[in-house]
Amino acid sequence: MPRPRTLSLAIAAGLLLGSAGTASATAFGRADTNHDGRVTYEETRTVMPKLKQVSFDRFDTNKDGFIEKNEWSGLDAFYTFTYMQRN
């Protein structure tokens, strides 16, 4: 489980990147395999294979079991910060 400081930094990074992250939007499109505008944990793992369920759930702010486009940028920033920036 990520530490609160790590999560806060990831959220801040997501806010700084905002919707300018076309790579993030592309990743959402690839993950949304049924094109319903939201992704399940299983769909998300196609583009974020190291993602844990607990992290997915943390960014599912309305707790409906899906990540919608408005929730994606924070999750994407968290994943990048947590898993992609390490050597």
Short mmCIF file of the C-alpha atoms (twelve columns), coordinates in Angstrom:
data_MODEL
# 
_entry.id   MODEL 
# 
loop_
_atom_site.group_PDB 
_atom_site.id 
_atom_site.type_symbol 
_atom_site.label_atom_id 
_atom_site.label_alt_id 
_atom_site.label_comp_id 
_atom_site.label_asym_id 
_atom_site.label_seq_id 
_atom_site.Cartn_x 
_atom_site.Cartn_y 
_atom_site.Cartn_z 
_atom_site.pdbx_PDB_model_num 
ATOM 1  C CA . MET A 1  0.000   0.000  0.000   1 
ATOM 2  C CA . PRO A 2  1.503   3.359  -0.964  1 
ATOM 3  C CA . ARG A 3  2.444   5.750  1.766   1 
ATOM 4  C CA . PRO A 4  0.267   8.895  2.003   1 
ATOM 5  C CA . ARG A 5  3.199   11.122 0.976   1 
ATOM 6  C CA . THR A 6  3.870   9.001  -2.121  1 
ATOM 7  C CA . LEU A 7  0.209   9.076  -3.043  1 
ATOM 8  C CA . SER A 8  0.047   12.850 -2.513  1 
ATOM 9  C CA . LEU A 9  3.059   13.364 -4.765  1 
ATOM 10 C CA . ALA A 10 1.498   11.182 -7.449  1 
ATOM 11 C CA . ILE A 11 -1.772  13.101 -7.266  1 
ATOM 12 C CA . ALA A 12 0.105   16.399 -7.451  1 
ATOM 13 C CA . ALA A 13 2.005   15.144 -10.484 1 
ATOM 14 C CA . GLY A 14 -1.281  14.150 -12.092 1 
ATOM 15 C CA . LEU A 15 -2.724  17.588 -11.466 1 
ATOM 16 C CA . LEU A 16 0.364   19.262 -12.916 1 
ATOM 17 C CA . LEU A 17 0.186   17.113 -16.014 1 
ATOM 18 C CA . GLY A 18 -3.548  17.692 -16.302 1 
ATOM 19 C CA . SER A 19 -5.251  16.635 -19.484 1 
ATOM 20 C CA . ALA A 20 -2.170  17.528 -21.499 1 
ATOM 21 C CA . GLY A 21 -1.023  13.938 -21.167 1 
ATOM 22 C CA . THR A 22 -1.994  12.564 -24.556 1 
ATOM 23 C CA . ALA A 23 -0.110  9.386  -23.705 1 
ATOM 24 C CA . SER A 24 -2.408  9.017  -20.710 1 
ATOM 25 C CA . ALA A 25 -5.507  9.442  -22.886 1 
ATOM 26 C CA . THR A 26 -4.115  6.931  -25.366 1 
ATOM 27 C CA . ALA A 27 -3.507  4.440  -22.553 1 
ATOM 28 C CA . PHE A 28 -7.090  4.887  -21.361 1 
ATOM 29 C CA . GLY A 29 -8.331  4.221  -24.882 1 
ATOM 30 C CA . ARG A 30 -6.247  1.049  -25.111 1 
ATOM 31 C CA . ALA A 31 -7.471  -0.146 -21.724 1 
ATOM 32 C CA . ASP A 32 -11.135 0.557  -22.509 1 
ATOM 33 C CA . THR A 33 -11.491 -2.536 -24.664 1 
ATOM 34 C CA . ASN A 34 -15.292 -2.456 -24.828 1 
ATOM 35 C CA . HIS A 35 -15.376 1.339  -25.446 1 
ATOM 36 C CA . ASP A 36 -17.874 2.113  -22.706 1 
ATOM 37 C CA . GLY A 37 -15.919 5.110  -21.359 1 
ATOM 38 C CA . ARG A 38 -14.793 3.392  -18.178 1 
ATOM 39 C CA . VAL A 39 -12.368 0.615  -17.299 1 
ATOM 40 C CA . THR A 40 -12.441 -2.298 -14.902 1 
ATOM 41 C CA . TYR A 41 -9.444  -3.438 -12.885 1 
ATOM 42 C CA . GLU A 42 -8.884  -6.235 -15.404 1 
ATOM 43 C CA . GLU A 43 -8.985  -3.815 -18.348 1 
ATOM 44 C CA . THR A 44 -6.603  -1.445 -16.564 1 
ATOM 45 C CA . ARG A 45 -4.077  -4.235 -16.054 1 
ATOM 46 C CA . THR A 46 -3.667  -4.501 -19.854 1 
ATOM 47 C CA . VAL A 47 -1.790  -1.186 -19.778 1 
ATOM 48 C CA . MET A 48 -0.685  -1.218 -16.115 1 
ATOM 49 C CA . PRO A 49 0.369   -4.828 -15.465 1 
ATOM 50 C CA . LYS A 50 1.927   -4.138 -12.041 1 
ATOM 51 C CA . LEU A 51 -1.133  -2.329 -10.660 1 
ATOM 52 C CA . LYS A 52 -2.575  -3.742 -7.459  1 
ATOM 53 C CA . GLN A 53 -6.324  -3.877 -6.774  1 
ATOM 54 C CA . VAL A 54 -5.934  -1.701 -3.666  1 
ATOM 55 C CA . SER A 55 -4.402  1.112  -5.762  1 
ATOM 56 C CA . PHE A 56 -7.140  0.814  -8.395  1 
ATOM 57 C CA . ASP A 57 -9.747  1.055  -5.642  1 
ATOM 58 C CA . ARG A 58 -8.096  4.138  -4.166  1 
ATOM 59 C CA . PHE A 59 -8.466  6.057  -7.438  1 
ATOM 60 C CA . ASP A 60 -12.033 4.830  -7.997  1 
ATOM 61 C CA . THR A 61 -13.305 7.909  -6.192  1 
ATOM 62 C CA . ASN A 62 -17.009 7.183  -6.619  1 
ATOM 63 C CA . LYS A 63 -16.488 3.518  -5.603  1 
ATOM 64 C CA . ASP A 64 -18.439 2.092  -8.555  1 
ATOM 65 C CA . GLY A 65 -15.786 -0.496 -9.468  1 
ATOM 66 C CA . PHE A 66 -14.666 1.404  -12.567 1 
ATOM 67 C CA . ILE A 67 -12.151 4.101  -13.425 1 
ATOM 68 C CA . GLU A 68 -13.723 6.799  -15.579 1 
ATOM 69 C CA . LYS A 69 -11.782 9.295  -17.695 1 
ATOM 70 C CA . ASN A 70 -11.915 11.918 -14.940 1 
ATOM 71 C CA . GLU A 71 -10.279 9.462  -12.497 1 
ATOM 72 C CA . TRP A 72 -7.689  8.148  -14.969 1 
ATOM 73 C CA . SER A 73 -5.074  10.936 -14.874 1 
ATOM 74 C CA . GLY A 74 -4.474  10.509 -11.139 1 
ATOM 75 C CA . LEU A 75 -4.157  6.742  -11.472 1 
ATOM 76 C CA . ASP A 76 -1.865  7.112  -14.471 1 
ATOM 77 C CA . ALA A 77 0.396   9.577  -12.625 1 
ATOM 78 C CA . PHE A 78 0.480   7.318  -9.568  1 
ATOM 79 C CA . TYR A 79 1.383   4.277  -11.671 1 
ATOM 80 C CA . THR A 80 4.084   6.151  -13.564 1 
ATOM 81 C CA . PHE A 81 5.558   7.585  -10.367 1 
ATOM 82 C CA . THR A 82 5.380   4.278  -8.475  1 
ATOM 83 C CA . TYR A 83 6.364   1.719  -11.095 1 
ATOM 84 C CA . MET A 84 7.865   3.404  -14.141 1 
ATOM 85 C CA . GLN A 85 10.360  5.780  -12.514 1 
ATOM 86 C CA . ARG A 86 12.295  3.028  -10.727 1 
ATOM 87 C CA . ASN A 87 15.445  1.512  -12.171 1 
# 
